[in-house]
Structures are given as structure tokens and as C-alpha cells.
Amino acid sequence: MLIEMWERWRGYDKWVRTEAKIESSEIHETDIKNQYGQTMVKDYDAGDLITWLDARGEKHQSKFSVGEESPLYQLVDGQTFTIRYDPEHPERFYHPDLLRYRAKVAAWATLVLLGIVAFVAWFIWMSIRRSN
């Protein structure tokens, strides 16, 4: 429901639907290491290049990257999926799963940043309190 409200508010619901094709998809692996340099976890994401045709038959392309928890991660070369593109700027596209993924990443980054700021503020507060 929230995503539909966002689509209406941003005008994505008025954009033109079309089929986009995965031209290339590459899996990237990142090692997440501990303080001793040992690999603790491997993180995977997919970098995809997609193409689509606008109403005039002109071909457009774009790249995006998503983590393995996104449904778009499962797409491989040659597969198609539905997107919407801006009729005034056909090089701009929208897909709800891409928006969800980016919102999730932004939310986690915000929470981590707030956690760091809270920890630093607490540390400073404790240092000032001890000196008094």
C-alpha cells in the first residue's frame, strides 16, 4: 500500500509500461572481514544492464545493482521484466522492487549512522560527566 501511494505521489503510475531485457548480469562477491583480516561473511550483489524500447522505438539502457535479497537478483541474461519509463525522459525508468531495495539500504545506513552518532554522544557525555 505504501509503495502504491509513493507511485501515485511521484507520478510513476502515469509512466509508460514496457518490457525491459537483461542484457548482462554479473554477480559481485565481497568479503566482509573481521579485525584480524579473516573473512567472516561473503556478500553478493548483482550488477545488471537492462535495455528497453520507448514509444518511438528508440533503445535505452541503464545499469543497476541489487543485493541477493532482492527479487531482481534472480534475473539472468535474456530475461525480461516489466518496468515503467518516463515518457518525457525515456532514459529514466522505475521498478518497485528496485525502489524497495534502495529504500531498505538507505534505512539500514541511516540506522547505522544514528547508532554511531548515539554512541559517540554517549561517550562524550560520559567523559564530561566523569571530569566533573
C-alpha positions in Angstrom: 0.0 0.0 0.0 2.8 2.4 0.9 4.5 1.7 -2.4 1.3 2.4 -4.4 0.9 5.8 -2.5 4.6 6.6 -3.4 4.0 5.7 -7.0 0.9 8.0 -7.3 2.7 10.8 -5.4 5.7 10.6 -7.6 3.7 10.1 -10.8 5.2 6.7 -11.6 1.7 5.3 -12.1 1.4 7.5 -15.2 4.7 6.4 -16.7 4.6 4.0 -19.7 4.8 0.3 -19.1 7.2 -1.7 -21.2 9.3 -4.9 -21.2 13.0 -4.5 -20.3 15.5 -7.1 -21.1 18.5 -8.1 -19.0 21.5 -7.7 -21.4 24.1 -8.7 -18.9 24.2 -9.7 -15.3 27.3 -10.1 -13.2 27.5 -11.4 -9.7 29.9 -9.5 -7.4 31.3 -11.1 -4.3 32.6 -9.0 -1.4 34.4 -10.4 1.6 33.4 -9.0 5.0 36.4 -9.4 7.3 36.9 -9.1 11.0 39.5 -7.1 12.7 42.1 -9.8 12.1 41.6 -9.9 8.4 39.7 -13.2 8.4 36.7 -13.5 6.1 33.6 -13.8 8.2 30.9 -13.5 5.6 30.6 -13.2 1.9 28.2 -10.6 0.5 26.8 -10.9 -3.0 25.2 -8.4 -5.3 24.2 -8.4 -9.0 25.1 -5.7 -11.4 22.7 -5.7 -14.3 22.5 -3.9 -17.6 18.9 -3.6 -19.0 17.5 -2.3 -22.3 14.1 -1.2 -23.4 12.4 0.5 -26.3 10.3 3.7 -25.9 7.1 4.5 -27.8 9.2 5.8 -30.8 11.2 2.5 -30.9 14.4 4.1 -29.6 16.5 1.8 -27.5 17.5 2.9 -23.9 19.7 1.2 -21.4 20.5 1.6 -17.7 22.5 -0.2 -15.1 21.5 -1.1 -11.5 22.9 -3.2 -8.7 20.9 -5.1 -6.1 21.7 -7.4 -3.2 20.8 -11.1 -3.1 17.7 -10.4 -1.0 16.1 -8.5 -3.9 13.8 -10.4 -6.4 15.8 -8.6 -9.2 18.9 -10.5 -8.1 17.5 -13.7 -9.6 17.2 -12.2 -13.2 19.7 -13.5 -15.7 20.8 -12.6 -19.2 18.0 -12.6 -21.7 15.1 -12.5 -19.2 12.5 -9.8 -19.4 10.5 -8.0 -16.8 8.1 -5.1 -16.7 9.3 -1.5 -16.0 7.9 1.9 -16.4 9.7 4.7 -18.1 9.2 8.5 -18.0 7.5 9.5 -21.4 9.2 12.9 -21.2 12.6 11.4 -20.4 12.5 7.8 -21.7 16.0 7.1 -20.3 14.5 7.2 -16.8 12.9 4.0 -15.5 11.1 2.8 -12.4 10.6 -0.7 -10.9 9.0 -1.1 -7.5 11.5 -3.9 -6.4 14.4 -1.6 -7.1 12.8 1.2 -5.1 12.2 -1.3 -2.2 15.8 -2.4 -2.3 17.2 1.1 -2.3 14.8 2.2 0.5 15.9 -0.8 2.6 19.6 0.0 2.1 19.0 3.7 2.9 17.1 2.8 6.0 19.9 0.4 7.3 22.5 3.1 6.5 20.5 5.6 8.5 20.1 3.3 11.4 23.8 2.5 11.5 24.7 6.2 11.3 22.3 7.1 14.1 23.8 4.3 16.2 27.3 5.6 15.7 26.2 9.2 16.5 24.4 7.9 19.6 27.4 6.0 20.7 29.7 9.0 20.2 27.3 11.3 22.0 27.1 8.8 24.9 30.9 8.5 25.1 31.3 12.3 25.1 28.6 12.7 27.7 30.2 10.0 29.9 33.6 11.7 29.5 32.2 15.1 30.6 30.3 13.5 33.5 33.5 11.8 34.8 35.5 15.0 34.6 33.0 16.9 36.8 
